[in-house]
Amino acid sequence: MPVRLRLALHGRRNNRIFHLVAIDLRKRRDAKPIETLGIYDPRLRLGQAQKTMEWSVDRIKYWLEAGGALPSKTVVKLLERGGIIPPDSKYHPKATGPRPSPDQESPASTSQPAQSS
């Protein structure tokens, strides 16, 4: 069963919160998760200087390492900000880089040797 770490939407309109969940890849966004790993509140409350994220670091690391779960791009950003995964981790979207298309030739194969006159 492919598992994904992603955000599930909860709360009323204009007062949303997100749950960080481990869920089967094939299920819908707000389906029942395998496990709830954290809660992210993107709104600033009175007297707060930062947005709040409560999470279980041990369980997140378990799902990433032993569980083989893949985090979504948004979850990767949150985990990097929280210091759970390093910015150059294998989950970062820029870690692999763009793949060259098969019809593009490499610059080395198109260059011709210099001819002397």
Backbone hydrogen bonds, N-H to C=O, Kabsch-Sander energy under -0.5 kcal/mol:
donor,donor_aa,acceptor,acceptor_aa,energy
4,R,23,I,-2.8
5,L,70,L,-1.9
6,R,4,R,-0.6
6,R,21,V,-2.0
8,A,19,H,-2.8
10,H,17,I,-2.6
12,R,15,N,-0.5
15,N,12,R,-2.0
17,I,10,H,-2.7
18,F,40,Y,-2.9
19,H,8,A,-2.6
20,L,38,G,-2.4
21,V,6,R,-2.8
21,V,19,H,-0.7
22,A,35,E,-2.7
23,I,4,R,-2.4
23,I,21,V,-0.6
25,L,2,P,-2.7
27,K,24,D,-1.7
31,A,28,R,-1.4
34,I,22,A,-2.4
35,E,22,A,-1.5
37,L,20,L,-3.4
37,L,35,E,-0.6
38,G,20,L,-1.4
39,I,54,E,-3.0
40,Y,18,F,-3.6
41,D,52,T,-2.6
45,R,43,R,-0.5
48,Q,45,R,-2.0
52,T,41,D,-1.2
54,E,39,I,-2.8
55,W,53,M,-0.5
56,S,37,L,-2.4
57,V,55,W,-0.8
60,I,56,S,-2.1
61,K,57,V,-2.5
62,Y,58,D,-2.0
63,W,59,R,-2.3
64,L,60,I,-2.1
65,E,61,K,-2.5
66,A,62,Y,-1.1
67,G,62,Y,-2.4
69,A,63,W,-2.9
70,L,3,V,-1.8
72,S,5,L,-2.3
76,V,72,S,-2.3
77,K,73,K,-1.9
78,L,74,T,-1.9
79,L,75,V,-2.7
80,E,76,V,-2.3
81,R,77,K,-2.2
82,G,78,L,-1.9
83,G,79,L,-0.6
83,G,80,E,-0.8
84,I,79,L,-2.1
85,I,79,L,-1.0
89,S,86,P,-1.6
92,H,89,S,-1.1
95,A,92,H,-1.8
104,Q,101,S,-1.4
109,S,106,S,-0.6
110,T,106,S,-1.0
111,S,107,P,-1.1
